[in-house]
């Protein structure tokens, strides 16, 4: 078999315009196993797009050799809207200019609509199979009543991912080491990926708020089980059948063939480990750091505006009170030093060197869950 390319037309925002999403489909679809991987949903986060370029070639070779043991869907450029957004010469890839919304928020909860479909098709007879539930999810995603171009993009991405066993959303931070976000109950299934890619930090939460893409997938089955039960179906009708991870591939400027080839090879190593690729098993590297709660990731906020000077490289293990950065007001000739609020790994920092008061300039992954409420940045 050979890779299949599929083009998905988005709803045109206005006459004379038409954007489309490309999905690449590898491997046999009759094995009941599927992995979905997308890159650059935040369109200016490009390390993942280059990884997808290398991964596409590697998967094509593996498919030609008959080594793929399940379906792998790769979306190498997940945001055709964002890649075309430029304001005054600068790319704006995180937010949709038309709506002001983050491209990675507000993904639909398909549970109620899917439970209704399953109930209409099967009644209170035997519990529908996992395959039937997945088909209903895909149908529910396709039926989402989106009217905007942005809505049609979200609908399309969700429809490609909801029936997968694993979902990988490739992002990056401003300046950072490799890290990931995952669901707390899924850590045992996520750990092999964290080890394969060499994640320095693994941030776990059950529901971080605002429905990012990965959580729309990872929370899906517990939500569907609840919706099915509320319609009179049995409890825990289906397993937690989708493990979803947001993988942050370092910083915005970490776009090189050397890094992308290594990351692509690490993803192939992981795919081999979970049985999607038939190849000799190699041991996974040791985990770099134990997982920590997303609620323990503490932002370092600039109390004043000025020139930002970082004092430590990303990946530094820091103690409470360590000097992390300085903000310098050259008019008042004042230096404001920022200190670590907790012990942990300095895993990300601002890439701009001018900050305003109230901006996050760095993030430290601590072991203690201190924050509550919505846990993601804008």
N, C-alpha and C positions, 0 to 999 in steps of 0.2 A: 504493500500500500504506500501511497505518497501523501504528503501533507496536502490538506485542503485549505484554501483561502476563502473566507466568506466576508462579503462587504455588507455592512448594515447601515442603511441610510437614516440619518437623524431627521427629525422634523425641521424643515427649513424655518429659520427665524423670520425671513423676509423673502419676497420674490427675488429671483436672480441669484440666490445663494443655496448651496447644498453641501453639507458636510457628511462624511461617512466614517465609520469605525471599521477597522480591519481585525478579524480574528483568524488565527492560524490553528488548524486542528491536526494533531499528530496522533498516531497510534490507533489500535483497535477500539471500537466503541462497544463491543459485545462482552467485555470482561467485567462490567459492573464496577469499574474503578475510574475515577476522573480527578485530575489535578488541574486547577485553573490558575494561571499566572498573568498578572497585568502590570504594566510599567507606566510611570509618569502620569498618574491621575492628576497630581499637581504638575502641570505641564512644564514648569521650569525646574523640576527635580529630575535631572537627566541621567544620572548614573544607571538607573534601572533600564532606561531605553537602550543604552549601549550594551548592558547585560543581555537584554532581550535579543539584540542583534546577534550576539555570539551564541546565545542559547538556541536560537532558531537554527543556526548552522549545525550545532552539535546534535540537536534533536533530529534534524533531517538525516544526518549520518547514521544515527542510532536506528531510525525508522527503516532506512535502506538496508541495514544489517539485520532487521527483524528482531531488534532487541526490546522494543516497547511492549509493555505488558498491560497497558491500559491507555485511556485517552488523556492527552495533555493538550489543553487549550491555552494558547499564548496570545495575549493582546499587547503587541509591542509598543503601541502608542495609544493609551487609554483616553486621551483627551484632545480630540481634534478641534474643540472650541478653544481651549486654553492656549494651544500652540500658536494661534493666530492673534492673540491679544497683545498689542504693544501700545504703551502710552508714553509719549515723549521719548521714544527710542528704547524704553525699558520693557522687558517682557513681564507680563502679569499672569502668572500661571496657577496661582493658588485659589483665587476668587474669580467667579464669573462676573465680568464687568456689568452685564445687563441686570443681574439680580443682586449683586453684592454678596452672593453666597459662596462659601467654601465648597469646592468641587467634591470634597470628601466628607460631606455631612448630609443628613436628611435622606438617607436611603430607606425605602419603604419597608414597613413591617408587613410581610405577606401572610402572616399566620391566620388571621381571621378569614381572609378570602380563600386561602388554600383549604382550611378546614371545611368551609362551606362547600367548595367544589367536591371534596372527598365525600362529604356527607350526602350531597346530591347524587353522586355516582354510586356510592356503596351502602348508604343507609347505615343501620346499626348492625349489619351483618358482620362478617369477619373483618378484623382490622385490615385496612389496605396495606399492601406490602411497601417496603421502603422505595422500591422502584416506582410504584404507583403514586406514592406521596411526592417523590421527586418530580414526576411528570406533572403533577398538579401544581407544584411550586413554579415550574417553568411557565405553565399556562397562566398562573396568577400574575407572574411578573409581566408577561406579554400583554395582559389585559389592563395593566395599570393605566389610569386615565390621565396621561401626561399631555399637556398642550404646548409646553415650551421646548425649545431645542435642548436646553439643559436637562429638563425632565426626561426627554427621550434618550439622552445619553445615559442618565442614571438607570433608566428602565432597561436599556440594552445591556449594560454591564452586569446588572443584577441577574438578568435572564441567562447570561452566559455562565454565571458562577453558582447559582443557587443549588444546582444538583451535583456539585462537586464534593468529593471527600476532603480535599484540601484546597484552600484558597490562599494565594500568595499575592500581596499587594506591595509592589516595589516602590518605595519612596526614598527620600534622603532628607537630612536636616540642613541647617545652615553651614556649620562646620562641626563635624562629629565623628565619632567612631561608629562602627557597625553596631546597631542595636535593633531590638524588635519590640512590638506591642502584641500581646496575645491575651486570650481569655484565661483567667485563673484556673477554672476547672480543667482546661485543656493542656496544662503545662506538660504533663507526661508525654503527650503526643507532639508537643512543640519542641521539647528539649533536643531531639535528634537534629532538627533544623538549626537550632541555636548553636549546637556543637559543630555541625558541618560548615556553617558560614563564619564561625569564629565570632559570634556576638559577644561584645564586651558587657552589654547590659540587656536584660530581658525584663520588660515592664509589664506587669500583669494586673488586669482589672476585670471585673465581671460585666460592668456596664458603665462606660466612661461618659455617656451622655451624648446627645445630638446625632446618634445613629450614623457613625462613619461606616464606610463600605465593609470593612472586615467584621464589625460587630453585627451588621445586618445579616451576615452569613453565619457567624459563630453563635449568635443568640437564637438563630432561626428555629432550631429543633426543639429547644426548651419552650419557646413561644408557641410552636405548632402543637406540641404535646398538651400544653395548657388549653389552647383553643379547641382542640379535639375533645378534651375531657369536659370542657364547659358545654359542649354540644351533646354530652351524654356518652361519649366514647370512653374506652378504657384509659387508665392512667399510664403514662410512659409508654405510649404506643410504639414509639420509634426511638432508636438510640441517638446519641448526640453525633449525628452523621456528618458534620462539617467542621473541620478544624481550620480556622482562618487566622492569618498572621499578617501584620504590617511590618515589612522588613525595611529598615532604614539603612541604605547603602552609603554610609559616611556623609560627606558634605557636598554642597552644590558643585564645587569645583573638582571633585574627585571623579573626573570622567577621563579614564585612560584605558587603552587596550589591555594593559597589564592587569589592572584591578578588575576590569570587566570579565576578562578571560578567567581569572581566578574565581570570581564570584559565580560565573556561569558553571565552572567545573564543580564548585561547592554545591550548587543546586542539583547538578547531575548526580553527585555523590549522595545527596539526600534522597533524590528520586530512586536511586538504586537501593538505598537502605530501606525505603518503605515498599519496595517491590514493584515499582512502576517500570524499572529498567532491569533487564536480565543481563547482569554483568557480575564478575567476581566481587564479593563483598569485601570492602576494606573497612578497618575499624574507624570509628568517628574520633575526631580530636576530643580532648577533654573540654568540659565546659569552662569558659574563662572566669566567669563570676556567677554565683547563684542568682536566681531570679529575685527581683524586688517588686514591691507593689507600686503601681503607677501613682497611687496616692502618696508614696514616699519620694516621688521625684519632685524636688523642690526648685522652683525657679528663682534665680537671683535677679532682683529688680533694681534698675537704676533709680536712685532717689532724686537725681538731678540730671539735666542734659549736659552733653559735652562730648569730648573726644574719648572714645573707648579704647583702653589699652588692656589687652589680655596678659595675664602674668603667668598662666600655666597652659600647657598643651592639653588638648582633649585626650581623654583616656587616663588622665591623672587620678590616682587614688588620693582623696583629700580627707583631712581631719577637720572637725568643727573649728571654725575660727581662722582657717588658712586663708591667706590673701589670694583672691581669684582674679580680680580685675580692678582697674581704676577708671574713674570718669573724671575728666579734667575740664574745668571751666577756665578758659584762658583769659576771659575778661576779668573775672574776680581773682584770678591766680589761685584757684582752689583745687585741691586734689581730693576726691572722695574715693576711699578704698572700700571695696566690697569683699565681704568675708563669707566663707562657707557656712551655711546655717546648720549643716549636719555632716556626719561622716558619710562618705560614699564615693562614687565614680563621677568625675566631671565629664559627662558624656557628650554634651553639645554646647555650642556657644554661638552668639550672634556673629554674622559675617560682615555686617556693615560696621564701620568704625565711627559713626556719629550716632549718638543715641539721644532720645528724648526722655524726660522724666516719666517713670512708670513702665518703661520698656524692659522686657526680659532680656538679659545679656548672657545668661548661661543657665544650664540645668544640671543638677546633681542628683544622681540616683541613690537615695538613702534606703535603708532597710525597714524603716518604721513608717507605717501609713499615717501621715499627719493630715493630709488634705481631704476634703470631702466635697460633695456636689459635683459639678461638671469638671472633669479632669483633663480635658484637652484644651489646647490654646485655640485662638480664633482661626 
